[in-house]
């Protein structure tokens, strides 16, 4: 049974971490989350939690153009597709000279090209149907700063930031806003898998607030940007990082 006319947000990587936290916040605010994820098990679990078991998303790779076009059409069918959140991503902590070209390409494929595929598909849908919408790309402070070990990840997120600015400029006049949220260290499953104890110590020492953020704190910023309260915000990179990106000397 279709949820006719419900305000819908597509969230990639929506079955875990920042994506799932965003889905929870959006659902609580009256949105219908439509989740895209690679894991069927995680997707089913997330949909069940959100109260839309088996009917709130699809399994597909964000770099697969045909699959994403189909997902956008399905999410919009019978509903009011108003927003897209690009949260799908992978990471790696490895020195530049040890990074394989295949590893670099894989991260670009998911983090940058995947975000472009989804954002472009949504924008085309809105343009073709003479509708407005909002895109929020999940970037990273590693796309703003030269963090060691982030040559591939940082390059992908730096690309996401510039893509955000270009698309905001091109689409703003059509009523399509494009912004990005750049999290600092966030206590997600990805961070727990990639960040060693030493890396965590360094983050905690360099973030002025002295701690990792939570997925919910990032989700709050995302849900603000897709809301009507942010109707005149376009082309911005919002760091949710406890002050890390702008910090100077601590002592």
Secondary structure, 3 states (H helix, E strand, C coil): CCCCCCEEEEEECCCCHHHHHHHHHHHHCCCEEEEEECCHHHHHHHHHHHCCCCCCEEECCCCCHHHHHHHHHHHHCCCEEEEEEECCCCCCCECHHHCCHHHHHHHHHHHHHHHHHHHHHHHHHHHHCCCCEEEEEECCHHHCCCCCCEHHHHHHHHHHHHHHHHHHHHHHHHCEEEEEEEECCECCHHHHHHCCHHHHHHHHHHCCCCCCECHHHHHHHHHHHHCHHHCCCCCCEEEECCCCCCCCCCC
